[in-house]
Amino acid sequence: MPLPEAPTVAAVSPDALRASLRLRRGQLKGRQPDDAARAQVLALLPGLDSTDAPPRDRLIEHLHVMNDQFGALFQRHLVALAALMRLPMAHVNEVASFYHHFQILPDDQTAPRLTVRVCSGLSCQIAQNSAGGDGLLQRLQGLLGEGVQLLPAPCVGRCEQAPVAVVGQAPVLLADAAAVQAQVQQALADPAAARHPAAPAAAAFDPAAQAPCAITHGETDVAPPWVRLAAYRQAGGYQLAADLATGAVAADAVLAAMTDAGLRGLGGAGFPAGRKWSIVRSQPAPRLLAVNLDEGEPGTFKDRTYLERDPHRFLEGLLVAARVVGIDAVWIYLRDEYHGARAILQQTLAELQADPPCPLPVITLRRGAGAYICGEESAMLESIEGKRGEPRLRPPYIAERGLFDRPTLAHNFETLYWVRDIVQRGPAWFSGFGRHGRRGLRSFSVSGRVRQPGVKLAPAGITLRELVDEFCGGMADGHRLQAYLPGGASGGILPARLADVPLDFDTLQPHGCFIGSAAVVVLSQHDSVRAAAVNTMQFFADESCGQCTPCRVGTAKAAALMAAPRWDHATLDDLAMVMADASICGLGQAAPNAIRCVQQYFPEAV
């Protein structure tokens, strides 16, 4: 019996197949956008319907615009955004759901009229006003009216003014229930009261000229005066950047000054700045610069303090670094909680671009969305690229393949802030400060049981006892030093008997701690060290990105075990070892520090 003839199949050209695939990639699977939602998104984000594919790295910025406008992210708008950006809906959803400050709602729900966040960070928890953050949160329950959403929030970066609530985008300092309720009523009547107040201009701000000194003393000024371009230039600002551009100052001389000064990264890792510049400079162009202004370590507020007063000094340091290293483009990643600082930085960039002292690289300001993990440099790069802020595996290191797969110089804000002073005053000026065998200056964010909390520009290597007595006015009345956190939530906890250990890079590791970003939280005899350790572990459990099992499961399990009346030391020891040894990034690796410190120094507490 003869076989049947094979059916005729139409030939498809490679070009036709590629066109078909492109068409399918540009269409959503599942739910399709409706015309009304599409029109609403386009009204907010004009140009997304152009024939050119929109840049994917703008996704988080677009989500912010929608969230600000509608009070939440509704599914209909996310579907429309995915279609307009030609992204899979799953990708848009997974990015939007990763960040704390985005709230995704189904279409049949109503967005809150106003959101109030009460800080749950350690400094706010131990504040006496309103019995701390938890007490304030409890008192506000049911007081704020219909449609007002009340949420606990991780540290909001105002620890010297604890406890703190944020009404919309307006901080309420030294908050009590009456003050928050009054701010809410104003915001409901006038939306302007839910925005961060604008800051006035200042004539000058020059901490280097007074160093060492107390920068702030716990003032309650939400919007302190800041130095504008004209005042900054009148005091010699941008002369270094201009001289470097014209060749009057050699790039190699600047690099040598940075190296000789011994300046180390002031975001926490402490890598020598001059060496980092040399490494990235040796990589093939184009090279990029990413500035980490995602100051999320509980207890830290130094970067905000300097930025709110003297933003042009930071930008000059940025321009100098870009010129010396050969940077083509710059991204500044700013913490979303810093609404006032963002307005200042936007205005500062506009001033600089309107009247530049030298050719400028392309500078892009990106807004974080409430994720502590994005303080880790590779997670920050992922977020800048419009993705979930999950740390990358190494190698390759970001100096070789970083932002958009290009060699990237990543710096903390404060590291760049000191560049102008180090070069103009000479490296010996910076390295000439120090105590107990250490060199340089450190900006300490001090909060807790001291008379005068705030940012203290002190010699590197100063001890906790010296810092409190000389820069903070001593312990608060009725309080005696019991313990302190030298490096925020991740830096561990030390007892009062170790208050004479020098505070600097490499000096605290023998005691199971590290200085990190120099966030010092001071505890007294009225505080529970055990409760402080539980607070830090709960913070890590909430902020874990979830990418690796040791951190995702370990922090949650440890927080539950530490909340028990008696600690299961054997299980906690196992968890601490696994988290420290197997976590992908510093969050999981540092989370066990509080466990180990309490077990070693405060066994009676558990």
Secondary structure, DSSP 8 states (H G I E B T S, - for coil): -------------HHHHHHHHHHHHTS-SSS---HHHHHHHHHHSTTTTSSS---GGGHHHHHHHHHHHHSSEEHHHHHHHHHHHT--HHHHHHHHHHSTT--EE-TTS---SEEEEEE-SHHHHT-SGGGHHHHHHHHHTTTS-TTEEEEEES--S-GGG-S-EEETTEEETT--HHHHHHHHHHHHH-GGGGS-----EES---HHHH-SEES--S---SS--EE-HHHHHHTTTTHHHHHHHHTSS-HHHHHHHHHHHT-B-TTTT--BHHHHHHHHHTS-S-EEEEEEE---STT--HHHHHHHH-HHHHHHHHHHHHHHHTEEEEEEEE-TT-HHHHHHHHHHHHHHHHS-SS---EEEEEE--S-GGGGSHHHHHHHHTTS------SSS-TTTS-GGGS-EEEEEHHHHHTHHHHHHH-HHHHHT--STT--SEEEEEEEESBSS-EEEEEETT-BHHHHHHHHS-SB-TT--EEEEETTGGGS--EEGGGTTSB-STTTSGGGT---TTTEEEEEETTS-HHHHHHHHHHHHHHH--S-SHHHHHHHHHHHHHHTSSS--HHHHHHHHHHHHHH-SSHHHHHTTHHHHHHHHH-GGG-
